[in-house]
Amino acid sequence: MGHLRSFVPWIAVAVLTGTVDLRWAALTGLVLAVVLVVAQRRAGRGWDAQVIEAGAVLFLAAYTCAAFAAPHSAFLAHYGPPLSSLWLAATAWGSLVLGRPFTLGIARTQAPEHLWQSPLFLRINRVITTVWAAAFTLSGVGGVLLRHYRPEAGAARTLLTVATFALPLVFTARYPAFARARHAAVAGAAAAR
């Protein structure tokens, strides 16, 4: 559930947007992001395991400033949620380009150190990060398109947001076991030859 904790500030903003004033929704997300980073740093968690959380602080700080500077901005109210998804997409794709998938730091907090440099461990994290990056991209682009062409389609936006969060979450939980089993089967078949 470490993955879910990383998204609490984003979820809070998504839930509060439209329910309370945008300024307070953004500020609540920013405060939660800062509290999360500080608590995890105090617990000894490294920056590599807080890529999403640190990204939340950066994005939500800018978003909060924009919301207070233009509290009645239709652009922020309508495009803020898909922009946050696109920020997450850029963060995830960027971590892959840099060769440091954002899931790697999180996975290292849950796996024995002797596995951290194994090709299988690294490949699993590249695949999981790619799935998250694709989901964030789909959520962001889909959200922008829905907002632009179907602004009344709130249910479709909600469904898109839930699907592009839930599916990668399930994939993250299940894929490592699948990949390890597949790797073991291939290795067993090669050893039998």
C-alpha atoms as an extended CHARMM CRD file, in Angstrom:
* protein
*
       193  EXT
         1         1  MET       CA              0.0000000000        0.0000000000        0.0000000000  PROA      1               0.0000000000
         2         2  GLY       CA              3.0640000000        2.2600000000       -0.1150000000  PROA      2               0.0000000000
         3         3  HSD       CA              2.0650000000        3.2070000000       -3.6360000000  PROA      3               0.0000000000
         4         4  LEU       CA             -1.3420000000        4.4340000000       -2.4950000000  PROA      4               0.0000000000
         5         5  ARG       CA              0.1430000000        6.6360000000        0.2280000000  PROA      5               0.0000000000
         6         6  SER       CA              2.1960000000        8.4380000000       -2.4300000000  PROA      6               0.0000000000
         7         7  PHE       CA             -0.9880000000        9.5910000000       -4.1450000000  PROA      7               0.0000000000
         8         8  VAL       CA             -2.8850000000       10.8820000000       -1.0850000000  PROA      8               0.0000000000
         9         9  PRO       CA             -2.2240000000       14.5790000000       -1.8950000000  PROA      9               0.0000000000
        10        10  TRP       CA             -3.3290000000       14.0860000000       -5.5090000000  PROA      10              0.0000000000
        11        11  ILE       CA             -6.4450000000       12.1820000000       -4.4350000000  PROA      11              0.0000000000
        12        12  ALA       CA             -7.3170000000       14.8730000000       -1.8890000000  PROA      12              0.0000000000
        13        13  VAL       CA             -7.1320000000       17.6150000000       -4.5310000000  PROA      13              0.0000000000
        14        14  ALA       CA             -9.2040000000       15.5390000000       -6.9630000000  PROA      14              0.0000000000
        15        15  VAL       CA            -11.8880000000       14.8720000000       -4.3480000000  PROA      15              0.0000000000
        16        16  LEU       CA            -11.9890000000       18.4550000000       -3.0650000000  PROA      16              0.0000000000
        17        17  THR       CA            -11.9400000000       20.1780000000       -6.4600000000  PROA      17              0.0000000000
        18        18  GLY       CA            -15.4930000000       21.1980000000       -7.2350000000  PROA      18              0.0000000000
        19        19  THR       CA            -16.5350000000       20.5970000000       -3.6340000000  PROA      19              0.0000000000
        20        20  VAL       CA            -14.6210000000       23.4560000000       -1.9920000000  PROA      20              0.0000000000
        21        21  ASP       CA            -12.9490000000       26.5800000000       -3.3210000000  PROA      21              0.0000000000
        22        22  LEU       CA            -10.0770000000       25.6520000000       -5.6550000000  PROA      22              0.0000000000
        23        23  ARG       CA             -7.6020000000       27.5750000000       -3.4800000000  PROA      23              0.0000000000
        24        24  TRP       CA             -8.3790000000       25.4240000000       -0.4640000000  PROA      24              0.0000000000
        25        25  ALA       CA             -8.3600000000       22.1980000000       -2.4590000000  PROA      25              0.0000000000
        26        26  ALA       CA             -4.9040000000       23.0450000000       -3.8420000000  PROA      26              0.0000000000
        27        27  LEU       CA             -3.5840000000       24.2170000000       -0.4690000000  PROA      27              0.0000000000
        28        28  THR       CA             -4.8680000000       21.0550000000        1.2380000000  PROA      28              0.0000000000
        29        29  GLY       CA             -3.0480000000       18.9160000000       -1.3270000000  PROA      29              0.0000000000
        30        30  LEU       CA              0.1390000000       20.9340000000       -0.8870000000  PROA      30              0.0000000000
        31        31  VAL       CA              0.0280000000       20.6590000000        2.9030000000  PROA      31              0.0000000000
        32        32  LEU       CA             -0.5670000000       16.9020000000        2.6710000000  PROA      32              0.0000000000
        33        33  ALA       CA              2.3200000000       16.5450000000        0.2050000000  PROA      33              0.0000000000
        34        34  VAL       CA              4.7160000000       18.4690000000        2.4510000000  PROA      34              0.0000000000
        35        35  VAL       CA              3.6210000000       16.5270000000        5.5540000000  PROA      35              0.0000000000
        36        36  LEU       CA              4.0700000000       13.2460000000        3.6720000000  PROA      36              0.0000000000
        37        37  VAL       CA              7.5790000000       14.1350000000        2.4870000000  PROA      37              0.0000000000
        38        38  VAL       CA              8.6600000000       15.3870000000        5.9160000000  PROA      38              0.0000000000
        39        39  ALA       CA              7.2590000000       12.3170000000        7.7060000000  PROA      39              0.0000000000
        40        40  GLN       CA              8.9170000000        9.9310000000        5.2650000000  PROA      40              0.0000000000
        41        41  ARG       CA             12.2610000000       11.7580000000        5.4280000000  PROA      41              0.0000000000
        42        42  ARG       CA             12.1460000000       11.5960000000        9.2320000000  PROA      42              0.0000000000
        43        43  ALA       CA             11.4370000000        7.8720000000        8.9460000000  PROA      43              0.0000000000
        44        44  GLY       CA             14.6270000000        7.5200000000        6.8890000000  PROA      44              0.0000000000
        45        45  ARG       CA             13.0660000000        7.1110000000        3.4690000000  PROA      45              0.0000000000
        46        46  GLY       CA             15.3480000000        8.2860000000        0.6780000000  PROA      46              0.0000000000
        47        47  TRP       CA             14.4930000000       10.7780000000       -2.0460000000  PROA      47              0.0000000000
        48        48  ASP       CA             14.5800000000        7.9820000000       -4.6350000000  PROA      48              0.0000000000
        49        49  ALA       CA             11.5680000000        6.4400000000       -2.8880000000  PROA      49              0.0000000000
        50        50  GLN       CA              9.6940000000        9.7690000000       -2.8710000000  PROA      50              0.0000000000
        51        51  VAL       CA              9.7250000000       10.8430000000       -6.4900000000  PROA      51              0.0000000000
        52        52  ILE       CA              5.9280000000       11.1050000000       -6.6880000000  PROA      52              0.0000000000
        53        53  GLU       CA              5.7170000000       12.8470000000       -3.3190000000  PROA      53              0.0000000000
        54        54  ALA       CA              8.4380000000       15.3850000000       -4.1790000000  PROA      54              0.0000000000
        55        55  GLY       CA              6.7810000000       15.9500000000       -7.5460000000  PROA      55              0.0000000000
        56        56  ALA       CA              3.5050000000       16.5860000000       -5.7280000000  PROA      56              0.0000000000
        57        57  VAL       CA              5.1270000000       19.2860000000       -3.6120000000  PROA      57              0.0000000000
        58        58  LEU       CA              6.5100000000       21.0320000000       -6.7190000000  PROA      58              0.0000000000
        59        59  PHE       CA              3.3150000000       20.8010000000       -8.7650000000  PROA      59              0.0000000000
        60        60  LEU       CA              0.9570000000       21.6360000000       -5.9190000000  PROA      60              0.0000000000
        61        61  ALA       CA              3.0680000000       24.6140000000       -4.8210000000  PROA      61              0.0000000000
        62        62  ALA       CA              2.7660000000       26.0890000000       -8.3230000000  PROA      62              0.0000000000
        63        63  TYR       CA             -0.8980000000       25.1000000000       -8.5680000000  PROA      63              0.0000000000
        64        64  THR       CA             -1.6840000000       26.6520000000       -5.1770000000  PROA      64              0.0000000000
        65        65  CYS       CA              0.0780000000       29.8950000000       -6.1300000000  PROA      65              0.0000000000
        66        66  ALA       CA             -1.8620000000       29.9950000000       -9.4030000000  PROA      66              0.0000000000
        67        67  ALA       CA             -5.1500000000       29.2710000000       -7.6040000000  PROA      67              0.0000000000
        68        68  PHE       CA             -4.5840000000       32.1090000000       -5.1350000000  PROA      68              0.0000000000
        69        69  ALA       CA             -3.4290000000       34.4730000000       -7.8860000000  PROA      69              0.0000000000
        70        70  ALA       CA             -6.4760000000       33.7120000000      -10.0660000000  PROA      70              0.0000000000
        71        71  PRO       CA             -9.1360000000       32.2060000000       -7.7760000000  PROA      71              0.0000000000
        72        72  HSD       CA            -11.8690000000       32.3580000000      -10.4000000000  PROA      72              0.0000000000
        73        73  SER       CA             -9.8170000000       30.9700000000      -13.2580000000  PROA      73              0.0000000000
        74        74  ALA       CA            -11.9530000000       28.6900000000      -15.3930000000  PROA      74              0.0000000000
        75        75  PHE       CA             -8.7630000000       27.2880000000      -16.9040000000  PROA      75              0.0000000000
        76        76  LEU       CA             -7.4330000000       26.1060000000      -13.5300000000  PROA      76              0.0000000000
        77        77  ALA       CA            -10.7930000000       24.7290000000      -12.4670000000  PROA      77              0.0000000000
        78        78  HSD       CA            -11.3090000000       22.8310000000      -15.7060000000  PROA      78              0.0000000000
        79        79  TYR       CA             -7.7780000000       21.8150000000      -16.6660000000  PROA      79              0.0000000000
        80        80  GLY       CA             -6.0820000000       21.4450000000      -13.2830000000  PROA      80              0.0000000000
        81        81  PRO       CA             -6.8630000000       17.7370000000      -12.8560000000  PROA      81              0.0000000000
        82        82  PRO       CA             -5.6370000000       16.6700000000      -16.3170000000  PROA      82              0.0000000000
        83        83  LEU       CA             -2.5880000000       18.9240000000      -15.9250000000  PROA      83              0.0000000000
        84        84  SER       CA             -1.7450000000       17.1160000000      -12.6900000000  PROA      84              0.0000000000
        85        85  SER       CA             -1.9310000000       13.8120000000      -14.5740000000  PROA      85              0.0000000000
        86        86  LEU       CA              0.3360000000       15.2020000000      -17.2840000000  PROA      86              0.0000000000
        87        87  TRP       CA              2.7840000000       16.3500000000      -14.6000000000  PROA      87              0.0000000000
        88        88  LEU       CA              2.7880000000       12.8210000000      -13.1770000000  PROA      88              0.0000000000
        89        89  ALA       CA              3.2750000000       11.4530000000      -16.7030000000  PROA      89              0.0000000000
        90        90  ALA       CA              6.2530000000       13.7490000000      -17.2740000000  PROA      90              0.0000000000
        91        91  THR       CA              7.6870000000       12.6830000000      -13.9180000000  PROA      91              0.0000000000
        92        92  ALA       CA              7.2980000000        8.9780000000      -14.7230000000  PROA      92              0.0000000000
        93        93  TRP       CA              8.5790000000        9.2340000000      -18.3160000000  PROA      93              0.0000000000
        94        94  GLY       CA             11.4430000000       11.4290000000      -17.1130000000  PROA      94              0.0000000000
        95        95  SER       CA             12.4620000000        8.8680000000      -14.5090000000  PROA      95              0.0000000000
        96        96  LEU       CA             12.6010000000        6.2400000000      -17.2670000000  PROA      96              0.0000000000
        97        97  VAL       CA             14.6640000000        8.4720000000      -19.5560000000  PROA      97              0.0000000000
        98        98  LEU       CA             17.0980000000        9.0710000000      -16.6920000000  PROA      98              0.0000000000
        99        99  GLY       CA             17.3330000000        5.3160000000      -16.1190000000  PROA      99              0.0000000000
       100       100  ARG       CA             15.8680000000        5.6160000000      -12.6180000000  PROA      100             0.0000000000
       101       101  PRO       CA             12.2500000000        4.3890000000      -12.7910000000  PROA      101             0.0000000000
       102       102  PHE       CA             10.3000000000        6.0940000000      -10.0270000000  PROA      102             0.0000000000
       103       103  THR       CA              9.0730000000        2.7260000000       -8.7150000000  PROA      103             0.0000000000
       104       104  LEU       CA             12.6420000000        1.5490000000       -8.1190000000  PROA      104             0.0000000000
       105       105  GLY       CA             13.1150000000        3.5010000000       -4.8870000000  PROA      105             0.0000000000
       106       106  ILE       CA              9.7800000000        2.2720000000       -3.5580000000  PROA      106             0.0000000000
       107       107  ALA       CA             10.5660000000       -1.3400000000       -4.5230000000  PROA      107             0.0000000000
       108       108  ARG       CA             13.9380000000       -1.1300000000       -2.7610000000  PROA      108             0.0000000000
       109       109  THR       CA             12.1420000000       -0.3730000000        0.4990000000  PROA      109             0.0000000000
       110       110  GLN       CA             10.2750000000       -3.6830000000        0.1080000000  PROA      110             0.0000000000
       111       111  ALA       CA             12.9180000000       -6.0180000000       -1.3570000000  PROA      111             0.0000000000
       112       112  PRO       CA             16.1520000000       -7.4650000000        0.0490000000  PROA      112             0.0000000000
       113       113  GLU       CA             19.2490000000       -5.4600000000       -0.9200000000  PROA      113             0.0000000000
       114       114  HSD       CA             20.8630000000       -8.3680000000       -2.7750000000  PROA      114             0.0000000000
       115       115  LEU       CA             18.0930000000       -8.1170000000       -5.4220000000  PROA      115             0.0000000000
       116       116  TRP       CA             18.4110000000       -4.3840000000       -6.1100000000  PROA      116             0.0000000000
       117       117  GLN       CA             20.8370000000       -4.6910000000       -9.0120000000  PROA      117             0.0000000000
       118       118  SER       CA             19.4720000000       -7.8840000000      -10.5260000000  PROA      118             0.0000000000
       119       119  PRO       CA             18.3800000000       -7.5400000000      -14.1560000000  PROA      119             0.0000000000
       120       120  LEU       CA             14.9600000000       -9.0170000000      -13.2940000000  PROA      120             0.0000000000
       121       121  PHE       CA             14.3450000000       -6.5360000000      -10.4640000000  PROA      121             0.0000000000
       122       122  LEU       CA             15.3620000000       -3.6220000000      -12.6880000000  PROA      122             0.0000000000
       123       123  ARG       CA             13.2400000000       -4.8680000000      -15.6120000000  PROA      123             0.0000000000
       124       124  ILE       CA             10.1760000000       -5.3270000000      -13.3880000000  PROA      124             0.0000000000
       125       125  ASN       CA             10.4880000000       -1.7240000000      -12.2250000000  PROA      125             0.0000000000
       126       126  ARG       CA             10.9650000000       -0.3910000000      -15.7540000000  PROA      126             0.0000000000
       127       127  VAL       CA              7.8050000000       -2.2170000000      -16.8530000000  PROA      127             0.0000000000
       128       128  ILE       CA              5.7630000000       -1.0450000000      -13.8560000000  PROA      128             0.0000000000
       129       129  THR       CA              6.9360000000        2.5500000000      -14.2790000000  PROA      129             0.0000000000
       130       130  THR       CA              6.0900000000        2.3860000000      -17.9920000000  PROA      130             0.0000000000
       131       131  VAL       CA              2.5630000000        1.2210000000      -17.1630000000  PROA      131             0.0000000000
       132       132  TRP       CA              2.1270000000        4.0990000000      -14.6980000000  PROA      132             0.0000000000
       133       133  ALA       CA              3.5740000000        6.5960000000      -17.1960000000  PROA      133             0.0000000000
       134       134  ALA       CA              1.1880000000        5.4000000000      -19.8930000000  PROA      134             0.0000000000
       135       135  ALA       CA             -1.7640000000        5.5610000000      -17.4890000000  PROA      135             0.0000000000
       136       136  PHE       CA             -0.8720000000        9.0940000000      -16.3680000000  PROA      136             0.0000000000
       137       137  THR       CA             -0.5180000000       10.1250000000      -20.0130000000  PROA      137             0.0000000000
       138       138  LEU       CA             -3.8820000000        8.6060000000      -20.9330000000  PROA      138             0.0000000000
       139       139  SER       CA             -5.5240000000       10.2530000000      -17.9290000000  PROA      139             0.0000000000
       140       140  GLY       CA             -4.0400000000       13.6470000000      -18.7330000000  PROA      140             0.0000000000
       141       141  VAL       CA             -4.6540000000       13.6420000000      -22.4810000000  PROA      141             0.0000000000
       142       142  GLY       CA             -8.0840000000       12.0460000000      -22.0750000000  PROA      142             0.0000000000
       143       143  GLY       CA             -8.9850000000       14.5590000000      -19.3770000000  PROA      143             0.0000000000
       144       144  VAL       CA             -7.9510000000       17.5140000000      -21.5470000000  PROA      144             0.0000000000
       145       145  LEU       CA             -9.9150000000       16.1570000000      -24.5180000000  PROA      145             0.0000000000
       146       146  LEU       CA            -13.0040000000       15.4530000000      -22.4140000000  PROA      146             0.0000000000
       147       147  ARG       CA            -12.8360000000       18.9000000000      -20.8200000000  PROA      147             0.0000000000
       148       148  HSD       CA            -12.4710000000       20.5350000000      -24.2210000000  PROA      148             0.0000000000
       149       149  TYR       CA            -14.9560000000       18.5350000000      -26.2990000000  PROA      149             0.0000000000
       150       150  ARG       CA            -17.3560000000       17.1750000000      -23.6650000000  PROA      150             0.0000000000
       151       151  PRO       CA            -17.1990000000       19.5040000000      -20.6400000000  PROA      151             0.0000000000
       152       152  GLU       CA            -20.4840000000       18.0810000000      -19.3230000000  PROA      152             0.0000000000
       153       153  ALA       CA            -19.1050000000       14.5140000000      -19.2350000000  PROA      153             0.0000000000
       154       154  GLY       CA            -18.2090000000       14.4310000000      -15.5350000000  PROA      154             0.0000000000
       155       155  ALA       CA            -18.9640000000       10.7150000000      -15.2280000000  PROA      155             0.0000000000
       156       156  ALA       CA            -16.6180000000        9.9230000000      -18.1310000000  PROA      156             0.0000000000
       157       157  ARG       CA            -13.8260000000       11.9740000000      -16.5180000000  PROA      157             0.0000000000
       158       158  THR       CA            -14.3550000000       10.2220000000      -13.2010000000  PROA      158             0.0000000000
       159       159  LEU       CA            -14.3330000000        6.8120000000      -14.8690000000  PROA      159             0.0000000000
       160       160  LEU       CA            -11.1590000000        7.6980000000      -16.7670000000  PROA      160             0.0000000000
       161       161  THR       CA             -9.4530000000        8.8900000000      -13.5780000000  PROA      161             0.0000000000
       162       162  VAL       CA            -10.4520000000        5.8220000000      -11.5700000000  PROA      162             0.0000000000
       163       163  ALA       CA             -9.4970000000        3.3890000000      -14.3500000000  PROA      163             0.0000000000
       164       164  THR       CA             -6.1260000000        5.0010000000      -15.0160000000  PROA      164             0.0000000000
       165       165  PHE       CA             -5.3300000000        4.7880000000      -11.3120000000  PROA      165             0.0000000000
       166       166  ALA       CA             -6.8500000000        1.4370000000      -10.3740000000  PROA      166             0.0000000000
       167       167  LEU       CA             -5.5170000000       -0.5910000000      -13.3090000000  PROA      167             0.0000000000
       168       168  PRO       CA             -1.8460000000        0.3500000000      -12.7870000000  PROA      168             0.0000000000
       169       169  LEU       CA             -2.2810000000       -0.1870000000       -9.0450000000  PROA      169             0.0000000000
       170       170  VAL       CA             -3.5290000000       -3.7470000000       -9.6560000000  PROA      170             0.0000000000
       171       171  PHE       CA             -0.7890000000       -4.2980000000      -12.2590000000  PROA      171             0.0000000000
       172       172  THR       CA              1.8420000000       -3.1140000000       -9.7500000000  PROA      172             0.0000000000
       173       173  ALA       CA              0.5690000000       -5.5720000000       -7.1660000000  PROA      173             0.0000000000
       174       174  ARG       CA              0.4530000000       -8.5580000000       -9.5290000000  PROA      174             0.0000000000
       175       175  TYR       CA              3.1550000000       -8.1120000000      -12.1500000000  PROA      175             0.0000000000
       176       176  PRO       CA              6.2450000000       -8.8490000000       -9.9970000000  PROA      176             0.0000000000
       177       177  ALA       CA              5.0240000000      -12.3690000000       -9.1170000000  PROA      177             0.0000000000
       178       178  PHE       CA              4.1220000000      -13.0190000000      -12.7620000000  PROA      178             0.0000000000
       179       179  ALA       CA              7.5150000000      -11.7800000000      -13.9810000000  PROA      179             0.0000000000
       180       180  ARG       CA              9.4190000000      -13.8480000000      -11.3790000000  PROA      180             0.0000000000
       181       181  ALA       CA              7.4340000000      -16.9910000000      -12.2670000000  PROA      181             0.0000000000
       182       182  ARG       CA              8.0080000000      -16.4420000000      -15.9630000000  PROA      182             0.0000000000
       183       183  HSD       CA             11.7180000000      -15.8260000000      -15.3690000000  PROA      183             0.0000000000
       184       184  ALA       CA             11.9880000000      -19.0100000000      -13.2880000000  PROA      184             0.0000000000
       185       185  ALA       CA             10.2090000000      -21.0360000000      -15.9840000000  PROA      185             0.0000000000
       186       186  VAL       CA             12.5440000000      -19.7180000000      -18.7070000000  PROA      186             0.0000000000
       187       187  ALA       CA             15.5920000000      -20.3550000000      -16.5250000000  PROA      187             0.0000000000
       188       188  GLY       CA             14.3340000000      -23.8600000000      -15.6900000000  PROA      188             0.0000000000
       189       189  ALA       CA             13.7530000000      -24.6580000000      -19.3590000000  PROA      189             0.0000000000
       190       190  ALA       CA             17.2280000000      -23.3890000000      -20.2670000000  PROA      190             0.0000000000
       191       191  ALA       CA             18.8180000000      -25.4520000000      -17.4820000000  PROA      191             0.0000000000
       192       192  ALA       CA             16.9700000000      -28.5830000000      -18.6600000000  PROA      192             0.0000000000
       193       193  ARG       CA             18.5620000000      -28.3610000000      -22.1300000000  PROA      193             0.0000000000
